[in-house]
Amino acid sequence: METELKADIAPHDGLPLAGLTILDFSQFLAGPSCALRLADLGARVIKVERRDGGDASRALALAGMMFDDASALFHAINRGKESYAADLKDAADLAAVKRLIARADVLIHNFRPGIMDRLGLGWDAVQALNPRLIYAGVSGYGPNGPWRDRPGQDLLVQSLSGMAWLSGDAGDPPVPAGLSITDMMAGAQLCQGILALLIRRGVNGRGGRVDVSLMEAAIDLQFEHLSVHLNRDEPMPTRGAVANGNVYLAAPYGIYATAEGYLALAMAPVDRLGTLIDLPELAGFAPDRWYVERDAIKALLRDHLATRTATEWLAILEPAGIWCAPVLDWPTLTAEPAFAALAATQRIEAPGGKTMTTTRCPIRIDGTVLRSPRAAPRLGADQRSIDEELNA
């Protein structure tokens, strides 16, 4: 009987997933972000990478920023993991990988549909190797349908899903989110599915399979708006012409320029807002008109709010309980005492001692902030130690 892979739990002692081993075959963002969160929660994560170059995001240097031997992006999304290099088309490497699979708890991959089957690592094959394994896959558009083989890339999914039509004002071109939002959401949903199957395995000892796609994540992200749209007789919701913040929410919801800085206004009674900011014209709009005539209301707000600074308006609105906020850029945000109070960043360290600042896990366990100070692994850095475990 094969022994279990030893879990490197010393830095994770007491965390919920300590003792579990995750094999991360994925690259770029969705799959690796899922594996990262499992590592943050105490699991040992081994990246199984191509011998030739490894995870493609090693070379994806945003703004040209590198750290140690790879991109800063790679380190931000793969910190705390181990690396095992293998050519899955090589018989000896594939045999070693199958031995890893036989001893692991979770396998994560983001190959296009059908590729893992062709490699001999599809669900049926690995289930025979390890009936307790949780097999987790993330694709662009799901296992079936005419989009099955399209590239699963975040901007493309935002565009195909209708999401890009929700931002910006009426008349503007489609506006994508400034983040890889469908990648990250798909990773979070995959993590949820893995944790659910781990709980089920704890009950009945049986492994399982979970699959998510970027497109399904993008559709689910739009559940509020899409649920309304699917039950209305409309071709497409109309974006507001002024300070559009949400296609279905009434005025004043949106972001407005002031004499200095920008002001975000969320849900608020329009008549009370008019009284507070000395804009009596708003009293003429009854509540049933706050959505229908949102552009007219917002135009009045836009012109009036431009007469004073965001700081001056906040001094009036915040004490009155109006939901509002300044619009901060990153330098302003990171200088805020509220940012310091969250301790939202951490330093990670590469083998040579060089350090880099990145974000930390946003989850607190038993009131404790979770940090992992180890940088992402160099390609194949843990090859020898893992091979020794396999041969023990």
Secondary structure by P-SEA (a helix, b strand, c coil): cccccccccccccccccccbbbbbcccccaaaaaaaaaaaabbbbbbbcccccccccccccccccccccccaaaaaacccbbbbbbccccaaaaaaaaaaaacccbbbbbccccccccccccaaaaaaaccccbbbbbcccccccccccccccaaaaaaaaccccccccccccccccccaaaaaaaaaaaaaaaaaaaaaaaaccccbbbbbcaaaaaaaaaaaaaaaaaacccccccccccccccccccccccccccccbbbbbccccaaaaaaaacccccccccccccccaaaaaaaaaaaaaacccaaaaaaccccccccccccccaaaaaacaaaaaaccbbbbbccccbbbbbbccccccccbbbbbcccccccccaaaaaaaaaac
